[in-house]
Amino acid sequence: MKTTAMTAEERVRYMTQAPVRRLILEMSAPTVISMFANSALIGFGQGFQPVCGTNYGAGKRIRVRQAFYFCIRLGCVRSA
């Protein structure tokens, strides 16, 4: 099996064809939407870390447990 690499000009010609552009657009919109939702969850998790560490260090284990389960519930609802 022989494979050949595409030159830059061939890649430009290939990428400017209408079906390929349409496919890229159709794939990029859902990706942008899902990454936006994932970014919110990542930010929420990063914001939870100092709260969890502070309460854990202060010996408030029940508050840490409550906050943890709240985050789990929020993440499940948000990802569904």
Stockholm file with secondary structure:
# STOCKHOLM 1.0

chainA/1-80         MKTTAMTAEERVRYMTQAPVRRLILEMSAPTVISMFANSALIGFGQGFQPVCGTNYGAGKRIRVRQAFYFCIRLGCVRSA
#=GR chainA/1-80 SS CCCCCCCHHHHHHHHTSHHHHHHHHHHHHHHHHHHHHHHHHHHHHHHHHHHHHHHHHTTCHHHHHHHHHHHHHHHHHHHC
#=GC SS_cons        CCCCCCCHHHHHHHHTSHHHHHHHHHHHHHHHHHHHHHHHHHHHHHHHHHHHHHHHHTTCHHHHHHHHHHHHHHHHHHHC
//
